[in-house]
Amino acid sequence: MTAISDTFRIAIAQLNPTVGDIAGNLDKARKARADAARHGADLVVFTELFIAGYPPEDLVLKPAFLAACEKAVRALAEDTADGGPGVIMGLPLLRDGKRHNAALVLDGGKVTSEWFKVDLPNYGEFDEKRVFEPGPIRGPVDFRGVRIGIPICEDIWGDMGVCETLAESGAEILLVPNGSPYYRDKMDVRHQVVLRQVIESDAPMIYANQVGGQDDLIFDGASFAFNADRTLAFQMSQFEEQVAVVTFRRSDDGWVCTDGPKSVIPDTLEADYRACMTGLRDYVNKNGFANVVLGLSGGIDSAICAALAVDALGEERVRCVMMPYDYTAPDSIADAEACARALGCRYDVVPIHAPVEGFFEALSDLFAGTNEGVTEENLQSRTRGTILMAISNKFGSMVVTTGNKSEMSVGYATLYGDMNGGFNPIKDVYKMQVYAMARWRNAHMPPGGLGPTGEVIPVNIIEKAPSAELRPDQTDQDSLPPYPVLDDILECLVEHEMAVDAIVARGHDRELVHRIEHLLYVAEYKRRQSAPGVKITRKNFGRDRRYPITNRFRDRS
């Protein structure tokens, strides 16, 4: 352990922990520290609650979990007696009967400092106030002669003056461990948050962010730093594990980062696609599934989900099943097979005429004298759902659900039918965005993707009118407005909570807006029973938008 003079090398460990895998996360930390040591790092910064995995939610209410986390971190602290890099490690910590979201400084074989998160978020996907107690605002810690501030995630987002207090207390560099989930275009938001704090504190700031999927949350990494002069010091990759060592040098004006990675942040479509791919991959792998199965209908939603699955897991771990019935168009059968062949995954055909007719026969006495309608249509969907679940049970494959956000919003989905499954990679992606992602995938190979290059979604799937094919000559627009119209109304209602009058002022028909609002509300019970899926927008169903199932309110002002 050597005092830092005028050169300070900091390693940012942008890694993918698994919630609850304390031993596995500790092993990751040790390997990252060894890598950082080989590159001459003085200090390794890990992300928020890394040893526990983030977010651990109510796991932190278990005393045994808290004890195991602290034991692991103290074992890591002992490693630092070797004179190598010190460590900033995040963990849930019990002190004086209170649970804290904490970061500990490890150096010289022991824990040298503790910092407790001050500003606990309690909005959207965050619910920390129910499990953690806020810590006091403390001054910076001394690490080998450098005064470091360690605000944790929300401490830099709110207005509690944490960074300002640290700067006034002499902090020379601010190192921020984060568990900041992805949503579309969030990088710009993060940069603005950090810039504001850099301006107020007049100190450089490193933003170290977790990467990987945890249930419906996706952490995109993309760690970065700004120097005190407001210049971007370095930018790490998005959606990739990485340990980057950056160099700070002391000048007359303080510490300045003089080198580091300068990765390019992908555009929105690529980022959305990679977020969906990352979420599906980590959900399947972290939950121990060997492979997945999905119904491939010849439509756009199942096609993009098949592409995401192959890119995430590899063709050998994906099974697609076409389940034609009397109303399935020949084009759909051909398109589904062409998509599976382009992706290189297993493709099976299981006709459902016999089981559907069996249901009709079994119910014929009960249904005598009634007209055919939605009930009979839903029997087709539920037959397909039963077949997929049977394959799942028999072979241990997780069923990938394929409904998009537009359909989930208005209930254009069948419980115990096409809603069956373990995870939905496009649950938070509106229909028109699904089309855009499909076109993007045909033209690009996502970094880290395991699928083939070139066109993997046949053009005919993208260009033809979408249809559930549950009755003759059916299209989605028989029941719904054109998707560009529907998506705009839904974004107004869901993402922005706009009043009906304001949506009508955008040029939409009032009666149609009232109808979509009604469908949105009455479909809440379906969404409560839907599979988890990747969060892409600022307001997904579940964590961000929690409406009552029983709800008579309608905006008729």
RAKAGI-V457441 format. One record per residue. N is the residue number from 1. PHI is phi in whole degrees, 0 to 359 (999 if undefined). OMEGA is omega in degrees with one decimal (NA if undefined). Layout:
n->N phi->PHI omega->OMEGA
n->N phi->PHI omega->OMEGA
//
This chain:
n->1 phi->999 omega->-176.4
n->2 phi->242 omega->176.8
n->3 phi->297 omega->-178.8
n->4 phi->278 omega->179.7
n->5 phi->263 omega->-177.3
n->6 phi->244 omega->178.6
n->7 phi->231 omega->-175.4
n->8 phi->230 omega->-178.9
n->9 phi->257 omega->-175.8
n->10 phi->243 omega->176.0
n->11 phi->261 omega->176.4
n->12 phi->258 omega->-177.8
n->13 phi->267 omega->179.4
n->14 phi->268 omega->-169.7
n->15 phi->235 omega->-175.0
n->16 phi->244 omega->178.6
n->17 phi->284 omega->174.7
n->18 phi->244 omega->-178.4
n->19 phi->302 omega->176.6
n->20 phi->87 omega->179.9
n->21 phi->270 omega->-173.5
n->22 phi->297 omega->179.7
n->23 phi->295 omega->179.2
n->24 phi->294 omega->178.9
n->25 phi->292 omega->176.2
n->26 phi->297 omega->177.8
n->27 phi->298 omega->175.9
n->28 phi->301 omega->-178.4
n->29 phi->297 omega->-179.5
n->30 phi->295 omega->178.7
n->31 phi->294 omega->178.6
n->32 phi->295 omega->178.7
n->33 phi->295 omega->178.2
n->34 phi->296 omega->177.1
n->35 phi->297 omega->179.4
n->36 phi->297 omega->179.3
n->37 phi->297 omega->179.3
n->38 phi->297 omega->-179.5
n->39 phi->260 omega->172.5
n->40 phi->77 omega->-179.1
n->41 phi->287 omega->173.2
n->42 phi->269 omega->-172.8
n->43 phi->212 omega->175.0
n->44 phi->244 omega->179.2
n->45 phi->255 omega->174.7
n->46 phi->261 omega->-173.2
n->47 phi->272 omega->-173.0
n->48 phi->303 omega->176.7
n->49 phi->52 omega->-170.4
n->50 phi->303 omega->-173.3
n->51 phi->295 omega->178.2
n->52 phi->272 omega->-165.7
n->53 phi->86 omega->-174.2
n->54 phi->233 omega->-4.4
n->55 phi->270 omega->-179.7
n->56 phi->282 omega->178.9
n->57 phi->50 omega->-171.6
n->58 phi->282 omega->171.1
n->59 phi->303 omega->-177.3
n->60 phi->288 omega->175.0
n->61 phi->279 omega->-179.1
n->62 phi->270 omega->178.9
n->63 phi->305 omega->-179.1
n->64 phi->296 omega->178.9
n->65 phi->293 omega->178.7
n->66 phi->300 omega->-179.2
n->67 phi->295 omega->-179.9
n->68 phi->294 omega->178.4
n->69 phi->296 omega->-178.9
n->70 phi->294 omega->178.2
n->71 phi->300 omega->179.9
n->72 phi->296 omega->-179.1
n->73 phi->292 omega->177.7
n->74 phi->291 omega->174.5
n->75 phi->294 omega->176.7
n->76 phi->294 omega->177.6
n->77 phi->301 omega->178.7
n->78 phi->298 omega->178.9
n->79 phi->299 omega->-174.9
n->80 phi->286 omega->174.3
n->81 phi->291 omega->-179.6
n->82 phi->285 omega->179.9
n->83 phi->84 omega->178.4
n->84 phi->278 omega->-175.3
n->85 phi->298 omega->167.2
n->86 phi->285 omega->-173.5
n->87 phi->221 omega->163.7
n->88 phi->251 omega->-173.8
n->89 phi->236 omega->178.7
n->90 phi->268 omega->179.3
n->91 phi->197 omega->168.6
n->92 phi->281 omega->-169.7
n->93 phi->226 omega->177.2
n->94 phi->263 omega->177.9
n->95 phi->223 omega->178.1
n->96 phi->54 omega->177.8
n->97 phi->78 omega->-178.9
n->98 phi->243 omega->177.5
n->99 phi->269 omega->-178.6
n->100 phi->233 omega->166.5
n->101 phi->276 omega->-166.1
n->102 phi->237 omega->169.2
n->103 phi->229 omega->179.6
n->104 phi->251 omega->173.8
n->105 phi->263 omega->-177.8
n->106 phi->245 omega->-179.6
n->107 phi->196 omega->176.5
n->108 phi->63 omega->177.2
n->109 phi->86 omega->-177.8
n->110 phi->210 omega->172.1
n->111 phi->276 omega->-176.5
n->112 phi->260 omega->-178.5
n->113 phi->206 omega->175.2
n->114 phi->231 omega->173.6
n->115 phi->231 omega->178.7
n->116 phi->250 omega->178.7
n->117 phi->301 omega->-174.9
n->118 phi->269 omega->-172.9
n->119 phi->259 omega->-176.6
n->120 phi->269 omega->-178.1
n->121 phi->287 omega->-177.8
n->122 phi->214 omega->-178.8
n->123 phi->211 omega->176.9
n->124 phi->52 omega->-178.0
n->125 phi->281 omega->-176.1
n->126 phi->261 omega->179.4
n->127 phi->211 omega->-170.6
n->128 phi->279 omega->-176.8
n->129 phi->293 omega->-179.3
n->130 phi->279 omega->-177.7
n->131 phi->237 omega->-178.2
n->132 phi->239 omega->170.8
n->133 phi->253 omega->178.4
n->134 phi->290 omega->175.7
n->135 phi->266 omega->175.3
n->136 phi->282 omega->173.0
n->137 phi->282 omega->-179.2
n->138 phi->248 omega->177.1
n->139 phi->280 omega->-179.8
n->140 phi->292 omega->176.0
n->141 phi->259 omega->178.0
n->142 phi->265 omega->176.3
n->143 phi->244 omega->177.5
n->144 phi->51 omega->176.3
n->145 phi->94 omega->177.6
n->146 phi->250 omega->-178.9
n->147 phi->271 omega->-172.3
n->148 phi->244 omega->171.0
n->149 phi->263 omega->-177.2
n->150 phi->233 omega->172.8
n->151 phi->294 omega->-176.6
n->152 phi->253 omega->172.1
n->153 phi->43 omega->-174.1
n->154 phi->299 omega->178.3
n->155 phi->301 omega->177.6
n->156 phi->260 omega->-177.4
n->157 phi->270 omega->-175.9
n->158 phi->271 omega->-175.3
n->159 phi->241 omega->-178.9
n->160 phi->270 omega->175.4
n->161 phi->73 omega->-177.4
n->162 phi->296 omega->-177.8
n->163 phi->293 omega->179.3
n->164 phi->297 omega->178.3
n->165 phi->295 omega->178.4
n->166 phi->299 omega->179.9
n->167 phi->296 omega->180.0
n->168 phi->295 omega->179.6
n->169 phi->270 omega->173.4
n->170 phi->103 omega->178.6
n->171 phi->297 omega->180.0
n->172 phi->264 omega->179.0
n->173 phi->221 omega->176.9
n->174 phi->253 omega->179.2
n->175 phi->249 omega->-170.4
n->176 phi->245 omega->171.9
n->177 phi->284 omega->-175.0
n->178 phi->229 omega->163.7
n->179 phi->235 omega->-172.7
n->180 phi->256 omega->-177.0
n->181 phi->291 omega->178.8
n->182 phi->284 omega->153.1
n->183 phi->214 omega->-171.5
n->184 phi->305 omega->176.4
n->185 phi->66 omega->-178.2
n->186 phi->287 omega->-178.8
n->187 phi->302 omega->178.7
n->188 phi->298 omega->179.7
n->189 phi->296 omega->-180.0
n->190 phi->299 omega->-179.5
n->191 phi->301 omega->-179.1
n->192 phi->293 omega->177.9
n->193 phi->299 omega->-178.4
n->194 phi->292 omega->178.5
n->195 phi->301 omega->179.2
n->196 phi->299 omega->-179.4
n->197 phi->288 omega->176.9
n->198 phi->296 omega->179.1
n->199 phi->296 omega->-176.9
n->200 phi->287 omega->-176.1
n->201 phi->264 omega->-177.6
n->202 phi->57 omega->179.0
n->203 phi->222 omega->176.5
n->204 phi->294 omega->-178.6
n->205 phi->225 omega->173.5
n->206 phi->257 omega->-179.5
n->207 phi->250 omega->-177.6
n->208 phi->261 omega->-172.7
n->209 phi->238 omega->177.7
n->210 phi->295 omega->175.4
n->211 phi->230 omega->175.7
n->212 phi->114 omega->-177.7
n->213 phi->258 omega->173.9
n->214 phi->222 omega->-174.2
n->215 phi->56 omega->-177.7
n->216 phi->270 omega->-179.7
n->217 phi->267 omega->176.6
n->218 phi->240 omega->177.3
n->219 phi->254 omega->-168.9
n->220 phi->261 omega->-179.7
n->221 phi->67 omega->179.2
n->222 phi->57 omega->178.6
n->223 phi->299 omega->-175.1
n->224 phi->201 omega->174.5
n->225 phi->211 omega->169.6
n->226 phi->242 omega->171.6
n->227 phi->285 omega->-179.2
n->228 phi->297 omega->178.8
n->229 phi->276 omega->174.7
n->230 phi->78 omega->176.0
n->231 phi->273 omega->177.1
n->232 phi->288 omega->-174.3
n->233 phi->280 omega->174.7
n->234 phi->202 omega->179.2
n->235 phi->217 omega->178.3
n->236 phi->270 omega->-175.0
n->237 phi->291 omega->175.5
n->238 phi->264 omega->176.0
n->239 phi->65 omega->179.8
n->240 phi->227 omega->172.4
n->241 phi->291 omega->-175.5
n->242 phi->195 omega->168.5
n->243 phi->246 omega->-176.8
n->244 phi->248 omega->176.8
n->245 phi->258 omega->-179.5
n->246 phi->243 omega->-176.0
n->247 phi->247 omega->171.8
n->248 phi->253 omega->177.3
n->249 phi->237 omega->-179.5
n->250 phi->278 omega->176.7
n->251 phi->234 omega->177.8
n->252 phi->297 omega->-178.7
n->253 phi->261 omega->179.9
n->254 phi->109 omega->-176.9
n->255 phi->278 omega->180.0
n->256 phi->228 omega->174.5
n->257 phi->282 omega->-174.0
n->258 phi->253 omega->175.7
n->259 phi->205 omega->-178.5
n->260 phi->152 omega->-177.9
n->261 phi->293 omega->177.7
n->262 phi->231 omega->-178.6
n->263 phi->287 omega->177.7
n->264 phi->266 omega->178.0
n->265 phi->282 omega->-176.8
n->266 phi->293 omega->177.6
n->267 phi->288 omega->-170.0
n->268 phi->299 omega->-177.3
n->269 phi->296 omega->178.3
n->270 phi->297 omega->-179.3
n->271 phi->297 omega->178.4
n->272 phi->299 omega->-179.3
n->273 phi->298 omega->-178.4
n->274 phi->292 omega->175.5
n->275 phi->296 omega->178.5
n->276 phi->296 omega->179.0
n->277 phi->297 omega->179.4
n->278 phi->297 omega->-179.3
n->279 phi->298 omega->179.3
n->280 phi->294 omega->-179.5
n->281 phi->302 omega->-175.5
n->282 phi->288 omega->177.3
n->283 phi->295 omega->-180.0
n->284 phi->294 omega->-174.8
n->285 phi->289 omega->-177.6
n->286 phi->290 omega->177.4
n->287 phi->261 omega->169.1
n->288 phi->79 omega->176.4
n->289 phi->277 omega->-179.8
n->290 phi->282 omega->-176.0
n->291 phi->200 omega->-178.9
n->292 phi->227 omega->175.2
n->293 phi->225 omega->175.6
n->294 phi->212 omega->174.4
n->295 phi->280 omega->-179.9
n->296 phi->252 omega->-169.9
n->297 phi->266 omega->-169.8
n->298 phi->93 omega->177.3
n->299 phi->260 omega->-171.9
n->300 phi->290 omega->-174.9
n->301 phi->293 omega->179.7
n->302 phi->292 omega->179.1
n->303 phi->293 omega->179.9
n->304 phi->292 omega->177.5
n->305 phi->293 omega->176.4
n->306 phi->296 omega->178.2
n->307 phi->296 omega->178.4
n->308 phi->299 omega->-179.3
n->309 phi->295 omega->179.2
n->310 phi->293 omega->178.0
n->311 phi->296 omega->-176.9
n->312 phi->283 omega->-167.6
n->313 phi->241 omega->-174.0
n->314 phi->98 omega->-173.1
n->315 phi->299 omega->-176.0
n->316 phi->288 omega->-178.2
n->317 phi->252 omega->-176.3
n->318 phi->236 omega->178.0
n->319 phi->237 omega->177.9
n->320 phi->252 omega->-177.3
n->321 phi->234 omega->171.9
n->322 phi->268 omega->-177.6
n->323 phi->237 omega->-174.1
n->324 phi->285 omega->173.1
n->325 phi->230 omega->-174.2
n->326 phi->301 omega->-175.8
n->327 phi->263 omega->179.1
n->328 phi->286 omega->-177.2
n->329 phi->290 omega->175.9
n->330 phi->305 omega->178.2
n->331 phi->299 omega->-179.4
n->332 phi->295 omega->178.1
n->333 phi->297 omega->179.6
n->334 phi->294 omega->-178.3
n->335 phi->293 omega->178.7
n->336 phi->298 omega->179.5
n->337 phi->296 omega->179.5
n->338 phi->297 omega->179.3
n->339 phi->294 omega->179.8
n->340 phi->297 omega->179.2
n->341 phi->294 omega->178.7
n->342 phi->296 omega->179.8
n->343 phi->278 omega->177.6
n->344 phi->81 omega->-176.6
n->345 phi->266 omega->178.2
n->346 phi->294 omega->-177.5
n->347 phi->224 omega->178.3
n->348 phi->237 omega->175.8
n->349 phi->241 omega->179.0
n->350 phi->234 omega->179.0
n->351 phi->297 omega->-175.9
n->352 phi->245 omega->-178.9
n->353 phi->302 omega->-174.9
n->354 phi->297 omega->179.4
n->355 phi->295 omega->179.0
n->356 phi->295 omega->178.6
n->357 phi->297 omega->176.5
n->358 phi->296 omega->175.6
n->359 phi->296 omega->179.6
n->360 phi->300 omega->179.8
n->361 phi->295 omega->-179.0
n->362 phi->297 omega->-175.7
n->363 phi->260 omega->-171.5
n->364 phi->301 omega->179.9
n->365 phi->292 omega->-179.8
n->366 phi->294 omega->-174.9
n->367 phi->266 omega->-177.3
n->368 phi->302 omega->178.4
n->369 phi->84 omega->178.2
n->370 phi->255 omega->178.6
n->371 phi->269 omega->175.5
n->372 phi->291 omega->-179.2
n->373 phi->192 omega->-175.4
n->374 phi->298 omega->-179.5
n->375 phi->302 omega->180.0
n->376 phi->293 omega->176.4
n->377 phi->296 omega->-178.0
n->378 phi->293 omega->176.2
n->379 phi->298 omega->176.2
n->380 phi->295 omega->-179.7
n->381 phi->297 omega->-178.3
n->382 phi->289 omega->174.0
n->383 phi->296 omega->178.1
n->384 phi->297 omega->178.5
n->385 phi->298 omega->178.9
n->386 phi->295 omega->179.3
n->387 phi->296 omega->179.0
n->388 phi->297 omega->179.2
n->389 phi->292 omega->175.9
n->390 phi->295 omega->176.5
n->391 phi->298 omega->178.4
n->392 phi->300 omega->-179.3
n->393 phi->296 omega->-175.7
n->394 phi->289 omega->-172.3
n->395 phi->248 omega->178.7
n->396 phi->75 omega->-179.7
n->397 phi->274 omega->174.1
n->398 phi->278 omega->177.3
n->399 phi->280 omega->174.2
n->400 phi->272 omega->177.5
n->401 phi->273 omega->-167.1
n->402 phi->233 omega->-179.4
n->403 phi->276 omega->-179.3
n->404 phi->272 omega->-175.4
n->405 phi->293 omega->178.5
n->406 phi->299 omega->-179.9
n->407 phi->291 omega->179.6
n->408 phi->296 omega->-179.1
n->409 phi->294 omega->-173.0
n->410 phi->255 omega->176.6
n->411 phi->76 omega->179.6
n->412 phi->278 omega->-176.8
n->413 phi->200 omega->-174.1
n->414 phi->248 omega->173.5
n->415 phi->302 omega->179.1
n->416 phi->65 omega->176.0
n->417 phi->233 omega->179.0
n->418 phi->288 omega->174.5
n->419 phi->274 omega->177.3
n->420 phi->299 omega->173.7
n->421 phi->144 omega->-177.1
n->422 phi->262 omega->-176.2
n->423 phi->200 omega->-177.8
n->424 phi->235 omega->-176.6
n->425 phi->289 omega->-178.0
n->426 phi->245 omega->-177.0
n->427 phi->300 omega->-176.2
n->428 phi->250 omega->-178.7
n->429 phi->242 omega->178.4
n->430 phi->293 omega->-172.5
n->431 phi->304 omega->-177.8
n->432 phi->293 omega->175.6
n->433 phi->288 omega->174.7
n->434 phi->299 omega->178.1
n->435 phi->300 omega->-179.0
n->436 phi->296 omega->178.4
n->437 phi->294 omega->178.8
n->438 phi->295 omega->177.7
n->439 phi->296 omega->178.9
n->440 phi->297 omega->-177.2
n->441 phi->295 omega->178.8
n->442 phi->294 omega->-177.6
n->443 phi->259 omega->-173.7
n->444 phi->221 omega->171.8
n->445 phi->254 omega->-178.3
n->446 phi->293 omega->175.0
n->447 phi->305 omega->-178.6
n->448 phi->83 omega->179.0
n->449 phi->288 omega->-177.1
n->450 phi->256 omega->-178.7
n->451 phi->273 omega->-179.2
n->452 phi->282 omega->173.7
n->453 phi->277 omega->175.8
n->454 phi->86 omega->-176.1
n->455 phi->286 omega->-179.8
n->456 phi->249 omega->176.1
n->457 phi->242 omega->-176.5
n->458 phi->309 omega->-177.5
n->459 phi->302 omega->-179.0
n->460 phi->298 omega->177.2
n->461 phi->295 omega->-178.6
n->462 phi->287 omega->-170.8
n->463 phi->269 omega->-174.3
n->464 phi->282 omega->179.1
n->465 phi->292 omega->-179.2
n->466 phi->291 omega->-178.4
n->467 phi->207 omega->173.2
n->468 phi->281 omega->178.0
n->469 phi->53 omega->178.2
n->470 phi->254 omega->173.9
n->471 phi->207 omega->-175.5
n->472 phi->300 omega->173.0
n->473 phi->56 omega->-178.3
n->474 phi->282 omega->167.2
n->475 phi->228 omega->179.7
n->476 phi->300 omega->-176.3
n->477 phi->286 omega->170.7
n->478 phi->294 omega->-175.9
n->479 phi->248 omega->-174.1
n->480 phi->234 omega->172.8
n->481 phi->292 omega->175.9
n->482 phi->309 omega->-173.2
n->483 phi->300 omega->175.6
n->484 phi->300 omega->178.0
n->485 phi->288 omega->-179.1
n->486 phi->301 omega->-177.0
n->487 phi->297 omega->180.0
n->488 phi->294 omega->178.4
n->489 phi->296 omega->-179.3
n->490 phi->294 omega->177.5
n->491 phi->299 omega->177.1
n->492 phi->297 omega->-176.5
n->493 phi->284 omega->-171.9
n->494 phi->270 omega->-174.1
n->495 phi->286 omega->-171.2
n->496 phi->246 omega->179.1
n->497 phi->51 omega->-177.0
n->498 phi->283 omega->174.9
n->499 phi->288 omega->180.0
n->500 phi->303 omega->180.0
n->501 phi->302 omega->-179.3
n->502 phi->292 omega->179.1
n->503 phi->289 omega->176.4
n->504 phi->298 omega->179.3
n->505 phi->295 omega->175.9
n->506 phi->281 omega->178.1
n->507 phi->111 omega->-178.4
n->508 phi->268 omega->178.5
n->509 phi->291 omega->-175.3
n->510 phi->298 omega->-179.2
n->511 phi->299 omega->178.5
n->512 phi->294 omega->179.4
n->513 phi->298 omega->176.8
n->514 phi->300 omega->-179.2
n->515 phi->295 omega->-179.5
n->516 phi->293 omega->177.2
n->517 phi->300 omega->179.1
n->518 phi->298 omega->179.2
n->519 phi->299 omega->179.0
n->520 phi->300 omega->-177.8
n->521 phi->290 omega->-173.7
n->522 phi->285 omega->178.2
n->523 phi->271 omega->-177.3
n->524 phi->301 omega->-177.7
n->525 phi->296 omega->177.0
n->526 phi->291 omega->-177.6
n->527 phi->296 omega->178.3
n->528 phi->297 omega->-177.7
n->529 phi->255 omega->-176.8
n->530 phi->274 omega->178.0
n->531 phi->292 omega->172.8
n->532 phi->296 omega->-179.8
n->533 phi->202 omega->-172.8
n->534 phi->295 omega->172.6
n->535 phi->278 omega->-178.7
n->536 phi->242 omega->-176.8
n->537 phi->266 omega->177.0
n->538 phi->294 omega->-175.5
n->539 phi->223 omega->176.9
n->540 phi->268 omega->176.7
n->541 phi->283 omega->178.2
n->542 phi->116 omega->-177.3
n->543 phi->290 omega->-172.2
n->544 phi->266 omega->-175.5
n->545 phi->239 omega->-174.4
n->546 phi->238 omega->-179.3
n->547 phi->260 omega->176.9
n->548 phi->292 omega->175.1
n->549 phi->289 omega->176.1
n->550 phi->276 omega->-169.5
n->551 phi->202 omega->-179.2
n->552 phi->260 omega->-178.7
n->553 phi->289 omega->171.0
n->554 phi->220 omega->-177.5
n->555 phi->279 omega->-179.0
n->556 phi->240 omega->-178.2
n->557 phi->289 omega->NA
//
